[in-house]
Amino acid sequence: MDASFWHQRWQNNELGFQLDQPHPLLCQCLPRVLCKQQKVLVPLCGKSPDMVYLAQHLPVVGAELSAIACDDFFAEQQLPYQRHATGSEVCYQSEKINIWQGDFFQLTPAQTVGCQLVYDRAALIALPKQMRQQYVAKLKTLLGQGAELLLISVEYPLHEKAGPPFSVDYAEVCRLFANDKVELLAELDQTGKGFARRRFATGYLLERAYRIRLC
Ligand SMILES: C[S@@+](CC[C@H](N)C(=O)[O-])C[C@H]1O[C@@H](n2cnc3c(N)ncnc32)[C@H](O)[C@@H]1O
């Protein structure tokens, strides 16, 4: 999925992944990962209402390609913000939520300073297989040892549907984070229900929440 794929989704308002409420696994699992982290990084954040939920607990730093997503987020959430350009990125700044608009893979550690927690819902699973290891490596350059991720992935029979969202199962999560500590926290059986606004006719559909400690 290249940048033009996502820009087109936002231009055409094709937002099947969009939640109207915070994700139930976020609400269930956040207390398990909250401790003394100073800020939470939300890669590929879109205009997710999860950021508003997270901001009740920690300052949020989002990263999102689409300016439409960023404009819509602050307008729909009625949050006053300021916008300023720095190099190839634009920073949207509000009291508790900042979003870097640009390519996540170009972010620098200075832009995510203070983040010791990552919340990933529909970021890893938005990426094709060949980009996932690069995504994990990028997270590691931004965060460093001891940081934690709350990852929400989706699983369905691979041969039944093309992504995104891509199916990323437990075995793949363990492979991607082979040197880290992976713990399955909870799962939600969405079979017959679907993924956010999309209905999937797959044999099974699971959403799983993991706590991952980078070692
Ligand atoms: C499936 S959506 C998920 C959005 C959000 N996490 C949510 O739960 O609603 C994936 C998002 O990643 C953004 N995206 C894709 N590639 C990106 C990149 N390289 N850098 C920053 N954002 C990117 C897309 O524009 C899109 O908003």
The ligand as an SDF file (V2000), in Angstrom:
LIG
                    3D

 27 29  0  0  0  0  0  0  0  0999 V2000
   -6.3030    1.4020    8.4880 C   0  0  0  0  0  0  0  0  0  0  0  0
   -6.0660    3.0910    8.8160 S   0  0  0  0  0  0  0  0  0  0  0  0
   -6.0680    3.0820   10.5940 C   0  0  0  0  0  0  0  0  0  0  0  0
   -6.1730    4.4350   11.2170 C   0  0  0  0  0  0  0  0  0  0  0  0
   -6.2520    4.4090   12.7640 C   0  0  0  0  0  0  0  0  0  0  0  0
   -5.1390    3.6970   13.3640 N   0  0  0  0  0  0  0  0  0  0  0  0
   -7.5700    3.8440   13.2450 C   0  0  0  0  0  0  0  0  0  0  0  0
   -7.5450    2.9160   14.0650 O   0  0  0  0  0  0  0  0  0  0  0  0
   -8.6110    4.3550   12.8170 O   0  0  0  0  0  0  0  0  0  0  0  0
   -4.3410    3.3040    8.4090 C   0  0  0  0  0  0  0  0  0  0  0  0
   -3.9120    4.7550    8.4270 C   0  0  0  0  0  0  0  0  0  0  0  0
   -2.5040    4.8300    8.2090 O   0  0  0  0  0  0  0  0  0  0  0  0
   -2.2130    5.9700    7.4270 C   0  0  0  0  0  0  0  0  0  0  0  0
   -0.8980    5.6980    6.8210 N   0  0  0  0  0  0  0  0  0  0  0  0
   -0.5950    4.7690    5.8970 C   0  0  0  0  0  0  0  0  0  0  0  0
    0.7200    4.7960    5.6050 N   0  0  0  0  0  0  0  0  0  0  0  0
    1.2670    5.7550    6.3990 C   0  0  0  0  0  0  0  0  0  0  0  0
    2.5900    6.2580    6.5670 C   0  0  0  0  0  0  0  0  0  0  0  0
    3.6300    5.7810    5.8790 N   0  0  0  0  0  0  0  0  0  0  0  0
    2.7940    7.2490    7.4650 N   0  0  0  0  0  0  0  0  0  0  0  0
    1.7660    7.7610    8.1890 C   0  0  0  0  0  0  0  0  0  0  0  0
    0.4900    7.3270    8.0690 N   0  0  0  0  0  0  0  0  0  0  0  0
    0.2400    6.3360    7.1710 C   0  0  0  0  0  0  0  0  0  0  0  0
   -3.3880    6.0410    6.4550 C   0  0  0  0  0  0  0  0  0  0  0  0
   -3.5620    7.3150    5.9020 O   0  0  0  0  0  0  0  0  0  0  0  0
   -4.5530    5.6250    7.3580 C   0  0  0  0  0  0  0  0  0  0  0  0
   -5.1390    6.7450    7.9760 O   0  0  0  0  0  0  0  0  0  0  0  0
  1  2  1  0
  2  3  1  0
  2 10  1  0
  3  4  1  0
  4  5  1  0
  5  6  1  0
  5  7  1  0
  7  8  2  0
  7  9  1  0
 10 11  1  0
 11 12  1  0
 11 26  1  0
 12 13  1  0
 13 14  1  0
 13 24  1  0
 14 15  1  0
 14 23  1  0
 15 16  2  0
 16 17  1  0
 17 18  1  0
 17 23  2  0
 18 19  1  0
 18 20  2  0
 20 21  1  0
 21 22  2  0
 22 23  1  0
 24 25  1  0
 24 26  1  0
 26 27  1  0
M  CHG  2   2   1   9  -1
M  END
$$$$
